[in-house]
Amino acid sequence: MIKVVLVEDEMPARKKIKKYIEKLKHPVEVIKELETVEDVLAFFTNDPVVDLILSDIELLDGNVFGAYKNLELKIPIIFCTAYNEFWMNAFETTGIAYLLKPYSFERFEKALEKYLILNTGKVYESSNSVLLEKLNSYLNKSSQETKVFQGSFPVKTSKYTYFLKVDDIMYFQADYGVVFAFDKENKKHVLNQTSLKSIEEMVDSEKFFKINRSELIGRIYIEKISRYDKNSIAINILNSKTILKTSQNKTAEFSNWLGI
C-alpha cells in the first residue's frame, strides 16, 4: 500500500485525484489532505510515515517550494499544477514527475508507474540503460508537452449563450464565488467558473498574470505601471479608468513576468 499525502487547495482537483487513485491497479491510500503552505510545514515537521506526495504548487497562502526546501524532505513528489514555469524548481526538489492541468488518467497512471520503478528498483528488459532511457524520455515528454489553452469563454444569458474571446479580455475578477471578465470595451461578463484558479488553468500564463487573490490581468492591456506604495504596483488598464494593484507577495513576481 502506497501512503500518499495530497497537497491541493481546490476541492474539485482533490476529488479528481482521488477518483484517479481509485482506478489504479496498485493500492494507494491518501492519509492526509493539506491545503496551505502552513499545513505542509506543520504536518511534515513531525516526520510522518509517507511514501509519496501529490502536490499542487500555488496554494492559498503562497508557493509550496519554500516549505519543501525548509523541510529538506526526502519523499518523492509528483507535482500536479496549472503552472508550466515551475518544472525546473520541481526537479530541484524530490520531484519525479510534473503533470500539467488538465491531465489525463493515463498521464497520472504513468507518473505512479515511474514512482514504482524508482521505488522498487525493478529493471525492465533486463537493462539499466534501457530503464534510464525510458525515464529520461518520460521526463522530456512531460516538460515539453504543449498545453491547449481556452480560446473563448461561453457566457450565458436568459435568452442565449455567446462566446467571449480570450484575446478580448482585459482582466478577470473574482468576487465571492462569482468570476467576471472585463472585455476591451470595458464591458463586464459573468462567467460559469466559480474561482480565479480555475481560470488560470485555462489561459496562457505568458499572457495572463494573477496580480492578487481576486484579479488576473492580460499583458497586452497593460497601459502603464507605477509604484502604488512600498510593496505594491499600480496598473493602468487600456481604454479604462480602472487601476488595479498587485498584492505584496505578487509584486516581485509580476515585475519578473513583465521582464523589468
N, C-alpha and C positions, 0 to 999 in steps of 0.2 A: 504493500500500500504506500503510495506516494503522498506524503503530508505536505499540503500546499497552503501558503498564505496568499490571499488575494488583496492587492493594494489598488483600490479603484474607488473614486468618489461619486461615480454615476451609477445609480441603481440599474438602469437598462443594460449597461455594459457588464455589470456583475452578473445579471441574470443570463446574459448571452454566454459568458464564460462558463458558468455553472451548467448551462444546457449543453455546451460542447463537451464538458467534462463527463457528463452522463453518457455521452456517445462513445467515449474512448474504450478501447479494448482493455487497457491496463487500469487497474483500480486506483482512483485518486480521491483523496479526502481533503476538502477545504476546512482547515482547522481554525482559521481566523480571517475576518474581513476588516481591512483598515481603510479609512477614508482620508486621512490627513497625514502630513509630514510628522506632526506631533504624535499621532497614533503610532507611526512607524518607529520613531525613536523610543517611545515608551515600551512598546511590545518587544522589540529586539534587544533592548538593553538587558532584559532578563535572560538572554541566551536560550530561547526556546528550541525545542527539537523540531526543525523544519527541513524538509528535503528540497523544496523548490518555491520560488516566489514568482507570482504572475503580477506584473506591476505596470500601472499607468505612470506617467512622468509628471504632468502638471496636475497637482491636487488642489483641494480647496484653499489650502494655506501656503502654497508655493511649490517649488520644484523639488522632487524627491531625491535628486542626486546628492544634495548636501547631506541628507540623512544617511544615505548608504556609505558615503565616504567617511563620515564621522564614526559610524558604527564598525567600519572595516569588516563588513560581512564576508563570509566565505561561501555563502549559499548561492547556488546558480539562480539567475534571474532571467525570465522571459518577459521582455517588455512588450506591452500591448498599448499602443498610443496613436494619436492622430497627428503627431508631430514628426516629420521626417528629418528635422535638423539635428536631432539628438542622438543619432545612431552611433556616432563615434564615441560620445560620452558613455553610451550604454556598454560598449565593449571595453572601455577603460575600467569598468567595474567588473562584476562577475556575470555580466550579461552573456547569454549563449544564443539568443535569438531576438529578433526585432520585428514585431508584427504591426504593420500599419493598418489602422482602422479605415474603412471596414475590411476585415479579413475573413476569409472563408474557414469552414471547419477543416478543410484539407490542409490549409497552412498551419492552423492551430495544432493539428494532429502531427504534422511533420516536426514542429518545434518540440513537442513532447517526445517524439521518437529520437530527436537529437539529444535531448536530456538523458534518455535511457541509454543511448550509445555511450555518451560521455561518462555516465554514472557506473555502468557495468563494465566498461572497457571491452565490450563484445566487438569483435572484428568480423566483418562480413567479407566473403570471398577470400578469406584467409590471408589478407594482406593489410598491414598497417598503412602502406602508402595509398591503397585504394580507399581506405576509411578517411584518411586525411583529405584526399582529393574530393570525396563526397561532401565532407563538412565545409571545405573551402568553397566548393561550388554552391552549396546552400547559402552560405553567408553572403557571397557576392550577389546571388539572385535576390536575396532579401533586401540588401542595401540599394540595389539598382532598380528594383521594381517600380514602375511608373503608376502613380495613383491617378484614378479618374475622378475629376472634381465636378461638382454640380455646375451645370450651365445656366440653370434658371430655377426659380422657386415658384411653385404653384400658390396662388393667393385666392382663397375662396370668398365669394360674396354671397348674399342671399339669392342672387339670380344666376350667377355663373362663376366659373373659375378662369382666371387669367394667369399668365406666366411672366414673372418679373426676371429679366436677365441679370445675372450676377454682375456683369460688366457695367450695368447701370446703377448699381447700389453704392452709395457713398459710405454708408456705415450701417451697422446693425446695433440695436439697443435692446437689452433685456430688462423687463420691469415686472417683478412679482409673478414669474412664470409665463409671461407673455413676451414674445420676441417681435420686434418691429424692424422693418427695413426702410431706410430713407433713400429714395432714388435721386438721380442727378437734378431733378426738378424740385427737390426737397419735399416730395410727397411721401407720406407715411403709409406703409403697408403692414398689415398684420399677418404674420407667417404661422404655419402649422406647428413649427417647432416650439418647444417649451423651455429650452435652455440655450445659452450662448455657446456652451461647449459642443452641443450637437451641430451648431452652425459651423464651428471651427473645423469639425471633422469633414465637412462637405465642401469647403472652399480652400483655395491655394494659399498656404502660409506665406508665400512670396508676395502675394497681392493684398492680403488682409492681415491685420495685427490686432490682437486683443490688448487695448491700452489700459484697461482696468476691468473690474469684475463684471461690468454691465455693458461695455461698448467695444465693438470690433470695427476697425476703420479700414477703408480701402486706400491703398497707396496713391493711386492716380488722382484722388480727390482731395489730397492734402495741398492746400494753397500755400500756407506758411506755418512755421512754428516759432514759438518764443518761450522764454522762461516764465513759468507761472509763479513758482516760488522756488525755494532752495532745492526741493526734491521732486518737482513736477514740471511737465512741459505742457504749454497751452497749444492747441492745434486749431488753426482756422480752416474751415471746410469751404471748398469752391462753391460758388453760387448760393451761399448760405451765410446767415449771420451767426450761425451756431459755432460756438467754441467748445471743443472737448479738451479734456486734460488727462494726462497719464496718472496712474496711481504711483505711489512712491516706489514700490517694488518692481514696477514695469518700466521706469524711466530709462535706465541704462540699457536694458534690452531693446527698447524701442529705438534708441539712438543707434545702436548697432544694426538693427534691422534697416534703418534708413541709410546706413553707411556713413554716419557722421561721428 
